[in-house]
């Protein structure tokens, strides 16, 4: 796991090498073990290394092939590098790591090498002969890659702050990005807060040669047919177990110790149990514990730790540590987010125990229908008859249910009634909203009229046909991957863990497992208890105390903290935010006052989005 950065002058002109050094300095936290640079006429590549596989200096980057023609900077892990290496018997390998294998695969197959690669990665390759630059991001968007054009210069990096450190782009706010942020608490592809800085799409590559830009999506989440006998439940369960174990084994490859987050829930417990089976040695497990019973889940984590004889560490924290670490977590945000503070605190606690790699159970809910939204969507589809009513009747019903302060089911239903139908493409962008369009219009000038499209909605519409061809529950999984999962969950995991130099690997975000699970019929996923298909596929791995426990999670009293401990902090940033030209300052202040007065229609998350955004803009020098 590393940080990459670079500048390519598309006209081959000279440039200031110090700019690339500024870029890597801005992301030093991503790679504290080594830095490296490559400079040639019009090209500068930089790298910060967190050593995980092949710890020798031979694997430092930028990495050159034997001929010196190709130079690569790479962030991530190629989990199947041993298998791909065996497919390249004629290549004169000189290292034992995955970096050289990835470069050799590109030299051998070009962009087609991505058909063979399994992992989380973002990499850039410079061809010194053809003067071609190739940028690529992994299929599920686990690793980030940002780019921008400043005149004739292409800038790229693992983080937005790295590109901004060059001073080549004005620190100007992208208004459409703010619409995404207020809608979904994070910023969706292709935008970033900084105007002109873009995210490379997950599962895509970009090639630039002779000033011509070529882009291609090389993997499509919903277009991966799976040939399998889904009529046999036993065969499906056996295949799920096989794929889960395979995914765990691949993610245990490391030349440093590997740990695991262990909350005591189904997903993290499944990961730890399979680690014990796959690894041959006792896993290192870590649980965040609290003295306060309302937050503490450590008893369940200890049940799992005892069963699998793990080297277990119970990290006792006070809930207020989240307040103590708040500024550090906000500073770690490369992109503003309404979430992620939990991830920062947990990652820091594990990193301070000497871990550099940790496995996470993130993604289990998305694959095995663990969120309430899965059931809600099925209920919505059972009411499809509503959309056969005359448009005038539906419009009147929607008007009665909608409004700036309407929230929850009533407000969402009002929006849904305006859609052409209840499909996941039309309903998901509404179900996942933090601020509804009417409230964004009320508090900001970003969405006049309260009717607008978001990048998440546009992305789903562009993939309507293949998504609608999936089973209903898999449609929700696909929408989650293209929405919340990619743009909030994975982005927060990356920026918060890498801020403390910790590599997080997510076995549920495995290409082969995801493709298989999207093809599983709904009848096999429906169950009387959470994620039964996963539990039954792994029997007798998980103890019943874990399977049938009440789901808890980190539910800290932010609602109270914003009115007490964080009141002064929030008020300062809300005052500054109210003065910004895109905010209706008086309306925002009224919203804040209603929250302080206990108006239950005003959620703490609505307030927090404005506080976090102002903090980020102030810290990063945006006017």
For each residue, the residues with C-beta under 8 A, 3 or more apart:
1: 30 31 50 52 75 76 77 498 503
2: 30 31 47 48 49 50 61 73 74 75 76 158
3: 24 27 28 29 30 31 47 48 75 157 158 159 162 498
4: 45 46 47 48 61 73 74 75 122 123 124 145 156 157 158
5: 20 23 24 26 27 45 46 47 73 156 157 158 162 163
6: 20 23 43 44 45 46 73 124 155 156 157
7: 15 19 20 23 43 44 153 154 155 166
8: 42 43 44 126 133 153 154 208
9: 12 13 14 15 42 43 152 153 154
10: 42 152 153 154 208 211
11: 42 152 211
12: 9 41 42 131
13: 9 42 152
14: 9 41 42
15: 7 9 19 42 44 153
16: 19
17: 20 21 37 39 44
18: 21 22
19: 7 15 16 22 23 44 166 167 168
20: 5 6 7 17 23 24 37 39 44 45 46
21: 17 18 24 25 37 46
22: 18 19 25 26 165 166
23: 5 6 7 19 20 26 27 46 155 157 162 163 165 166
24: 3 5 20 21 27 28 35 37 46 47 48 162
25: 21 22 28 165
26: 5 22 23 159 161 162 164 165
27: 3 5 23 24 30 31 48 157 158 159 161 162
28: 3 24 25 31 32 35 48
29: 3 32 498 499 500 501
30: 1 2 3 27 48 50 75 158 159 498 501
31: 1 2 3 27 28 34 35 47 48 49 50 501
32: 28 29 48 50 501
33: 49 50 51
34: 31 48 49 51 57 60
35: 24 28 31 46 47 48 49
36: 46 47 49 60 61 62
37: 17 20 21 24 44 45 46 47 62
38: 43 44 45 62 64 71 126
39: 17 20 43 44 45
40: 43 128
41: 12 14
42: 8 9 10 11 12 13 14 15
43: 6 7 8 9 38 39 40 126
44: 6 7 8 15 17 19 20 37 38 39
45: 4 5 6 20 37 38 39 62 71 73 124 126
46: 4 5 6 20 21 23 24 35 36 37 62 73
47: 2 3 4 5 24 31 35 36 37 60 61 62 73 74
48: 2 3 4 24 27 28 30 31 32 34 35
49: 2 31 33 34 35 36 60 61
50: 1 2 30 31 32 33 356 501 503
51: 33 34 55 59 255 256
52: 1 77 254 255 256 356 357 503
53: 59 77 96 97 98 253 254 255
54: 58 59 95 96 97 98 99 255
55: 51 59 255 256
56: 59 95 96
57: 34 60
58: 54 94 95
59: 51 53 54 55 56 63 95 96 97 99 100
60: 34 36 47 49 57 63
61: 2 4 36 47 49 72 73 74 99
62: 36 37 38 45 46 47 71 72 73
63: 59 60 71 72 73 74 99 100 103
64: 38 68 70 71 72
65: 68 69 70 103 104 107
66: 92 94
67: 70
68: 64 65 128
69: 65 127 128 129
70: 64 65 67 103 106 107 125 126 127 128
71: 38 45 62 63 64 125 126 128
72: 61 62 63 64 99 102 103 106 123 124 125 126
73: 2 4 5 6 45 46 47 61 62 63 123 124
74: 2 4 47 61 63 99 102 103 121 122 123 124
75: 1 2 3 4 30 121 122 123 143 145 158
76: 1 2 119 120 121 122 123 138 142 143
77: 1 52 53 98 119 120 121 251 253 503 505
78: 81 84 98 101 102 117 118 119 121
79: 118 119 250 251 253
80: 83 84 116 117 118 119 250
81: 78 84 85 97 98 101 102 119
82: 85 86 253
83: 80 86 87
84: 78 80 81 87 88 101 105 116 117
85: 81 82 88 93 101 104
86: 82 83 89
87: 83 84 105 116
88: 84 85 91 93 101 104 105 108
89: 86
90:
91: 88 104 107 108
92: 66
93: 85 88 100 101 104
94: 58 66 100
95: 54 56 58 59 99 100
96: 53 54 56 59
97: 53 54 59 81 100 101
98: 53 54 77 78 81 101 102 119
99: 54 59 61 63 72 74 95 102 103
100: 59 63 93 94 95 97 103 104
101: 78 81 84 85 88 93 97 98 104 105
102: 72 74 78 81 98 99 105 106 113 117 121 123
103: 63 65 70 72 74 99 100 106 107 125
104: 65 85 88 91 93 100 101 107 108
105: 84 87 88 101 102 108 109 113 116 117
106: 70 72 102 103 109 110 111 113 125 134
107: 65 70 91 103 104
108: 88 91 104 105 113
109: 105 106 112 113 115 116
110: 106 113
111: 106 114 134 136 205 207 216 218
112: 109 115
113: 102 105 106 108 109 110 116 117
114: 111 117 136 205 218 219
115: 109 112 218
116: 80 84 87 105 109 113
117: 78 80 84 102 105 113 114 121
118: 78 79 80 250 510 511 512
119: 76 77 78 79 80 81 98 138
120: 76 77 138 140 142 143 505 506 509
121: 74 75 76 77 78 102 117 136 137 138 143
122: 4 74 75 76 136 137 138 143 144 145 158 200
123: 4 72 73 74 75 76 102 135 136
124: 4 6 45 72 73 74 133 134 135 136 145 156
125: 70 71 72 103 106 133 134
126: 8 38 43 45 70 71 72 132 133
127: 69 70 130 131 132 133 134
128: 40 68 69 70 71 131
129: 69
130: 127 209
131: 12 127 128 209 210
132: 126 127 207 208 209
133: 8 124 125 126 127 154 207 208 209
134: 106 111 124 125 127 205 206 207
135: 123 124 145 147 156 200 205 206 207
136: 111 114 121 122 123 124 145 200 204 205 206
137: 121 122 141 143 144 145 200 201 202 203 204 205
138: 76 119 120 121 122 141 142 143 202 203
139: 202 203 218 219 511
140: 120 202 203 221 481 486 490 509 511 514
141: 137 138 144 189 201 202 203 486 490
142: 76 120 138 490 494 506 509
143: 75 76 120 121 122 137 138 158 494
144: 122 137 141 158 159 199 334 491 494 495
145: 4 75 122 124 135 136 137 156 157 158 199 200
146: 156 157 158 159 160 162 163 192 197 198 199 200
147: 135 154 155 156 157 163 197 198 200 206
148: 154 155 156 163 169 194 196 197 198
149: 153 154 155 196
150: 153 155 166 168 169 196
151: 168
152: 9 10 11 13
153: 7 8 9 10 15 149 150 168
154: 7 8 9 10 133 147 148 149 208
155: 6 7 23 147 148 149 150 163 166 168 169
156: 4 5 6 124 135 145 146 147 148 163
157: 3 4 5 6 23 27 145 146 147 160 162 163
158: 2 3 4 5 27 30 75 122 143 144 145 146 162
159: 3 26 27 30 144 146 162 163 334 495
160: 146 157 163 164 192 193 194 197 334 335
161: 26 27 164 165 334 620
162: 3 5 23 24 26 27 146 157 158 159 165
163: 5 23 146 147 148 155 156 157 159 160 166 169 194 197
164: 26 160 161 167 169 171 194 197 620
165: 22 23 25 26 161 162
166: 7 19 22 23 150 155 163 169
167: 19 164
168: 19 150 151 153 155
169: 148 150 155 163 164 166 194 196 197
170: 195 196
171: 164 194 620 621 622 623
172: 194 195 196 622
173: 177 178 193 194 195 582 617 622
174: 177 178 191 192 193 194 195 196 197
175: 178 179 446 582
176: 179 180 191 455
177: 173 174 180 181 187 191 192 193 195
178: 173 174 175 181 182 193 444 446 582 613
179: 175 176 182 183 440 446 447 452 454
180: 176 177 183 184 186 187 188 191 454 455 456 487
181: 177 178 184 185 186 187 193 336 609 613
182: 178 179 434 435 440 444 446 609
183: 179 180 429 433 434 435 437 440 454 456
184: 180 181 188 432 433 434 454 456 483 484 487 488
185: 181 337 338 339 434 488 605 609
186: 180 181 335 336 337 338 339 487 488 491 492
187: 177 180 181 191 192 193 335 336 487
188: 180 184 191 454 455 456 459 483 487
189: 141 199 201 202 455 459 486 487
190: 198 199 201 455
191: 174 176 177 180 187 188 198 199 455
192: 146 160 174 177 187 197 198 199 335
193: 160 173 174 177 178 181 187 335 336 616 617 620 622
194: 148 160 163 164 169 171 172 173 174 197 622
195: 170 172 173 174 177
196: 148 149 150 169 170 172 174
197: 146 147 148 160 163 164 169 174 192 194
198: 146 147 148 190 191 192
199: 144 145 146 189 190 191 192
200: 122 135 136 137 145 146 147 204 205 206
201: 137 141 189 190 204 217
202: 137 138 139 140 141 189 486
203: 137 138 139 140 141 217 218 219 220 221
204: 136 137 200 201 215 216 217 218
205: 111 114 134 135 136 137 200 215 216 218
206: 134 135 136 147 200 213 214 215
207: 111 132 133 134 135 213 214 215
208: 8 10 132 133 154 211 212 213 214
209: 130 131 132 133 212 214
210: 131
211: 10 11 208
212: 208 209
213: 206 207 208
214: 206 207 208 209
215: 204 205 206 207
216: 111 204 205
217: 201 203 204 220
218: 111 114 115 139 203 204 205
219: 114 139 203 224 511
220: 203 217 223 224 463 466
221: 140 203 224 463 478 481 482 514 518
222: 463 466 467 469 470 478 518
223: 220 466
224: 219 220 221 515 518
225: 519
226: 515 516 518 519
227:
228: 235 236 239 516 519
229: 232 235
230: 236 519 520 521 524
231:
232: 229 235 236
233: 236 237 524
234: 237 238
235: 228 229 232 238 239
236: 228 230 232 233 239 240 520 524 533 537
237: 233 234 240 241 533 536 537
238: 234 235 241 242 537
239: 228 235 236 242 243 516
240: 236 237 243 244 513 516 517 533 534 537 538
241: 237 238 244 245 537 538
242: 238 239 245 246
243: 239 240 246 247 510 512 513 516
244: 240 241 247 248 270 274 507 513 537 538
245: 241 242 248 249 274 277 278
246: 242 243 249 250 510 512
247: 243 244 250 251 507 508 510 512 513
248: 244 245 251 252 271 274 275 277 278 359 507
249: 245 246 252 253 278
250: 79 80 118 246 247 253 510
251: 77 79 247 248 258 359 505 507
252: 248 249 258 275 278 279 359
253: 53 77 79 82 249 250
254: 52 53 257 258 357
255: 51 52 53 54 55
256: 51 52 55 356 357
257: 254 284 354 355 356 357
258: 251 252 254 275 279 283 284 355 357 358 359 505
259: 283 284 285 286 350 353 355 357 358 359
260: 268 271 272 275 283 284 285 286 310 358 359 360
261: 268 285 286 287 346 350 358 359 360 361
262: 268 269 272 285 286 287 301 304 305 310 312
263: 268 287 288 297 300 301 361 553
264: 268 269 287 297 298 299 300 301 302 303 304 546 549
265: 268 269 297 300 361 546 549 551 552 553
266: 269 270 361 364 370 530 531 534 535 542 546 547
267: 270 271 361 362 363 364 365 370 508 531 534
268: 260 261 262 263 264 265 271 272 304 360 361
269: 262 264 265 266 272 273 300 304 361 542 543 546
270: 244 266 267 273 274 361 364 534 538 541 542
271: 248 260 267 268 274 275 359 360 361 507
272: 260 262 268 269 275 276 283 285 304 305 308 310
273: 269 270 276 277 304 307 308 538 541 542
274: 244 245 248 270 271 277 278 507 538 541
275: 248 252 258 260 271 272 278 279 283 308 359
276: 272 273 279 282 283 308 309 310
277: 245 248 273 274 541
278: 245 248 249 252 274 275
279: 252 258 275 276 283
280:
281:
282: 276 308 309 310 311
283: 258 259 260 272 275 276 279 308 310 311
284: 257 258 259 260 310 311 313 355
285: 259 260 261 262 272 301 304 305 310 311 312 313
286: 259 260 261 262 312 313 315 346 349 350 353 355 358
287: 261 262 263 264 297 298 301 302 305 312 313 314 315
288: 263 298 315 317 345 346 349
289: 296 297 298 301 314 315 316 317
290: 295 296 298 316 317 318 319
291: 296 316 318
292: 295 296 319
293: 296
294: 555
295: 290 292 319 552 554 555 556
296: 289 290 291 292 293 299
297: 263 264 265 287 289 300 301 552
298: 264 287 288 289 290 301 302 314
299: 264 296 302 303
300: 263 264 265 269 297 303 304 545 546 549
301: 262 263 264 285 287 289 297 298 304 305 312 314
302: 264 287 298 299 305 306 312 314
303: 264 299 300 306 307 543 545 546
304: 262 264 268 269 272 273 285 300 301 307 308 310 543 546
305: 262 272 285 287 301 302 308 309 310 312
306: 302 303 309
307: 273 303 304 543
308: 272 273 275 276 282 283 304 305
309: 276 282 305 306
310: 260 262 272 276 282 283 284 285 304 305
311: 282 283 284 285
312: 262 285 286 287 301 302 305
313: 284 285 286 287 353
314: 287 289 298 301 302
315: 286 287 288 289 349 350 353
316: 289 290 291
317: 288 289 290 321 345 349
318: 290 291 321
319: 290 292 295 322 556 557
320: 323 324 565
321: 317 318 324 325 345
322: 319 325 326 341 342 345 556
323: 320 326 561 565 566
324: 320 321
325: 321 322 328 329 341 344 345 348
326: 322 323 329 330 341 566 569
327: 330 331
328: 325 331 332 344 348
329: 325 326 332 333 340 341 344 345 496
330: 326 327 333 341 612 615 616 619
331: 327 328 499 619
332: 328 329 344 495 496 499 500
333: 329 330 336 337 340 495 496 612 616
334: 144 159 160 161 495
335: 160 186 187 192 193 491 495
336: 181 186 187 193 333 612 613 616
337: 185 186 333 340 488 491 492 495 612
338: 185 186 434 605 608 609 612
339: 185 186 342 343 488 489 492
340: 329 333 337 343 344 488 492 493 495 496
341: 322 325 326 329 330 344 345 496
342: 322 339 345 346 554
343: 339 340 346 347 492 493 496 497
344: 325 328 329 332 340 341 347 348 496 499 500
345: 288 317 321 322 325 329 341 342 348 349
346: 261 286 288 342 343 349 350
347: 343 344 350 351 358 496 497 499 500 502 504
348: 325 328 344 345 351 352 500
349: 286 288 315 317 345 346 352 353
350: 259 261 286 315 346 347 353 355 358 502
351: 347 348 354 355 356 500 501 502
352: 348 349 500
353: 259 286 313 315 349 350
354: 257 351
355: 257 258 259 284 286 350 351 358 502
356: 50 52 256 257 351 501 502 503
357: 52 254 256 257 258 259 502 503 504 505
358: 258 259 260 261 286 347 350 355 497 502 503 504 505
359: 248 251 252 258 259 260 261 271 275 504 505 506 507
360: 260 261 268 271 493 504 505 506
361: 261 263 265 266 267 268 269 270 271 364 506 507 508
362: 267 489 490 493 506 508 509
363: 267 366 367 485 489 506 507 508 509
364: 266 267 270 361 367 368 370 508 531 534
365: 267 368 369 370 371 531
366: 363 370 371 477 480 481 485 508
367: 363 364 477 508 513 514 517 534
368: 364 365 517 525 531 533 534
369: 365 374 375 473 476 477 525 526 531
370: 266 267 364 365 366 374 530 531
371: 365 366 374 476 480
372: 375 376
373: 376 377 431 476
374: 369 370 371 377 378 473 476
375: 369 372 378 379
376: 372 373 379 380 431
377: 373 374 380 381 424 427 431 472 473 475 476
378: 374 375 381 382 472 473
379: 375 376 382 383
380: 376 377 383 384 416 422 427
381: 377 378 384 422 472
382: 378 379
383: 379 380 386 422
384: 380 381 387 388 421 422
385: 388 389
386: 383 389 394 417 422
387: 384 394 419 420 421 422
388: 384 385
389: 385 386 393 394
390: 393 394
391: 394 395
392: 395 396
393: 389 390 396 397
394: 386 387 389 390 391 397 398 417 418
395: 391 392 398 399 417 418
396: 392 393 399 400
397: 393 394 400 401 414 417
398: 394 395 401 402 414 415 417 418
399: 395 396 402 414
400: 396 397 414
401: 397 398 406 410 411 413 414 417
402: 398 399 406 411 414 415 438
403: 406 411 414 438
404: 438 439 441 442
405: 439 601
406: 401 402 403 410 411 414 436 438
407: 410 411 436 601 603
408: 411 412
409: 412 413
410: 401 406 407 413 414
411: 401 402 403 406 407 408 414 415 436 438
412: 408 409 415 416 430 431 433 436
413: 401 409 410 416 417
414: 397 398 399 400 401 402 403 406 410 411 417 418
415: 398 402 411 412 418 419 430 436 437
416: 380 412 413 419 422 426 427 430
417: 386 394 395 397 398 401 413 414
418: 394 395 398 414 415
419: 387 415 416 422 426 427 430
420: 387 426
421: 384 387 426
422: 380 381 383 384 386 387 416 419 426 427
423: 426 427 464 468 475
424: 377 427 428 460 467 468 472 475 476 478 479
425: 428 460 461 463 464 467 468 479
426: 416 419 420 421 422 423 429 430
427: 377 380 416 419 422 423 424 430 431
428: 424 425 431 432 456 460 476 479 480 483
429: 183 426 432 433 454 456 457 460 483
430: 412 415 416 419 426 427 433
431: 373 376 377 412 427 428
432: 184 428 429 456 483 484
433: 183 184 412 429 430 436 437
434: 182 183 184 185 338 605 606 609
435: 182 183 439 440 443 606 609
436: 406 407 411 412 415 433 439 440
437: 183 415 433 440 441 447 450 451 452
438: 402 403 404 406 411 441 442 450
439: 404 405 435 436 442 443 606
440: 179 182 183 435 436 437 443 444 446 447 450
441: 404 437 438 444 446 447 448 449 450
442: 404 438 439 584 587
443: 435 439 440 583 584 587 588 591 610
444: 178 182 440 441 447 582 583 584
445: 448 581 582 583 584
446: 175 178 179 182 440 441 582
447: 179 437 440 441 444 450 451 452
448: 441 445
449: 441 452
450: 437 438 440 441 447
451: 437 447
452: 179 437 447 449
453: 457 458
454: 179 180 183 184 188 429 457 458
455: 176 180 188 189 190 191 458 459
456: 180 183 184 188 428 429 432 459 460 482 483 487
457: 429 453 454 460 461
458: 453 454 455 461 462
459: 188 189 455 456 462 463 482 483
460: 424 425 428 429 456 457 463 464 467 479 482 483
461: 425 457 458 464
462: 458 459
463: 220 221 222 425 459 460 466 467 478 482
464: 423 425 460 461 467 468
465: 468 469
466: 220 222 223 463 469 470
467: 222 424 425 460 463 464 470 475 478 479
468: 423 424 425 464 465 475
469: 222 465 466
470: 222 466 467 474 475 478 518 519
471: 474 475 519 520 521 522 525
472: 377 378 381 424 475 476 522
473: 369 374 377 378 476 477 522 525 526
474: 470 471 477 478 517 518 519 520 522
475: 377 423 424 467 468 470 471 472 478 479
476: 369 371 373 374 377 424 428 472 473 479 480
477: 366 367 369 473 474 480 481 517 518
478: 221 222 424 463 467 470 474 475 481 482 518
479: 424 425 428 460 467 475 476 482 483
480: 366 371 428 476 477 483 484 485
481: 140 221 366 477 478 485 486 514
482: 221 456 459 460 463 478 479 485 486
483: 184 188 428 429 432 456 459 460 479 480 486 487
484: 184 432 480 487 488 489
485: 363 366 480 481 482 488 489 490
486: 140 141 189 202 481 482 483 489 490 491
487: 180 184 186 187 188 189 456 483 484 490 491
488: 184 185 186 337 339 340 484 485 491 492
489: 339 362 363 484 485 486 492 493
490: 140 141 142 362 485 486 487 493 494 506 509
491: 144 186 335 337 486 487 488 494 495
492: 186 337 339 340 343 488 489 495 496
493: 340 343 360 362 489 490 496 497 504 506
494: 142 143 144 490 491 497 498 504
495: 144 159 332 333 334 335 337 340 491 492 498 499
496: 329 332 333 340 341 343 344 347 492 493 499 500
497: 343 347 358 493 494 500 502 503 504
498: 1 3 29 30 494 495 501 502 503
499: 29 331 332 344 347 495 496
500: 29 332 344 347 348 351 352 496 497
501: 29 30 31 32 50 351 356 498
502: 347 350 351 355 356 357 358 497 498
503: 1 50 52 77 356 357 358 497 498
504: 347 357 358 359 360 493 494 497
505: 77 120 251 258 357 358 359 360
506: 120 142 359 360 361 362 363 490 493 509
507: 244 247 248 251 271 274 359 361 363 510 513
508: 247 267 361 362 363 364 366 367 513
509: 120 140 142 362 363 490 506 514
510: 118 243 246 247 250 507 513 514
511: 118 139 140 219 514 515
512: 118 243 246 247 515 516
513: 240 243 244 247 367 507 508 510 516 517
514: 140 221 367 481 509 510 511 517 518
515: 224 226 511 512 518 519
516: 226 228 239 240 243 512 513 519 520
517: 240 367 368 474 477 513 514 520
518: 221 222 224 226 470 474 477 478 514 515
519: 225 226 228 230 470 471 474 515 516
520: 230 236 471 474 516 517 524 525 533
521: 230 471 524 525
522: 471 472 473 474 525 526
523: 526
524: 230 233 236 520 521 533
525: 368 369 471 473 520 521 522 533
526: 369 473 522 523
527: 530 531 532 533
528: 532
529: 532 535 547 548
530: 266 370 527 551
531: 266 267 364 365 368 369 370 527 534 535
532: 527 528 529 535 536
533: 236 237 240 368 520 524 525 527 536 537
534: 240 266 267 270 364 367 368 531 537 538
535: 266 529 531 532 538 539 542 547
536: 237 532 533 539
537: 236 237 238 240 241 244 533 534
538: 240 241 244 270 273 274 534 535 541 542
539: 535 536 542
540:
541: 270 273 274 277 538
542: 266 269 270 273 535 538 539 546 547
543: 269 303 304 307 546 547
544: 547 548
545: 300 303 548 549
546: 264 265 266 269 300 303 304 542 543 549
547: 266 529 535 542 543 544
548: 529 544 545
549: 264 265 300 545 546 552
550:
551: 265 530
552: 265 295 297 549 555
553: 263 265
554: 295 342
555: 294 295 552
556: 295 319 322 561
557: 319 560 561
558: 561 562 604 605 608
559: 562 563 604
560: 557 563 564
561: 323 556 557 558 564 565 566
562: 558 559 566 567 570 595 604 607 608
563: 559 560 567 595 596
564: 560 561 567
565: 320 323 561
566: 323 326 561 562 569 570
567: 562 563 564 570 571 596
568: 571 572
569: 326 566 572 573 611
570: 562 566 567 573 574 592 607 608 611
571: 567 568 574 575 592
572: 568 569 575 576
573: 569 570 576 577 610 611 614 615 618
574: 570 571 577 578 588 589 592 607 610 611 614
575: 571 572 578 579
576: 572 573 579 580 614 618
577: 573 574 580 583 585 588 610 611 613 614
578: 574 575 583 585 586 588 589
579: 575 576 583 585
580: 576 577 583 614 617
581: 445
582: 173 175 178 444 445 446
583: 443 444 445 577 578 579 580 588 610
584: 442 443 444 445 587 588
585: 577 578 579 588 589
586: 578 589 590
587: 442 443 584 590 591
588: 443 574 577 578 583 584 585 591 592 610
589: 574 578 585 586 592 593
590: 586 587 593 594
591: 443 587 588 594 595 602 606 607
592: 570 571 574 588 589 595 596 607
593: 589 590 596 597
594: 590 591 597 599 601 602
595: 562 563 591 592 598 599 602 604 606 607
596: 563 567 592 593
597: 593 594
598: 595
599: 594 595 602
600:
601: 405 407 594
602: 591 594 595 599 606 607
603: 407 606 607
604: 558 559 562 595 607 608
605: 185 338 434 558 608 609
606: 434 435 439 591 595 602 603 609 610
607: 562 570 574 591 592 595 602 603 604 610 611
608: 338 558 562 570 604 605 611 612
609: 181 182 185 338 434 435 605 606 612 613
610: 443 573 574 577 583 588 606 607 613 614
611: 569 570 573 574 577 607 608 614 615
612: 330 333 336 337 338 608 609 615 616
613: 178 181 336 577 609 610 616 617
614: 573 574 576 577 580 610 611 617 618
615: 330 573 611 612 618 619
616: 193 330 333 336 612 613 619 620
617: 173 193 580 613 614 620 622
618: 573 576 614 615 621 622
619: 330 331 615 616
620: 161 164 171 193 616 617
621: 171 618
622: 171 172 173 193 194 617 618
623: 171
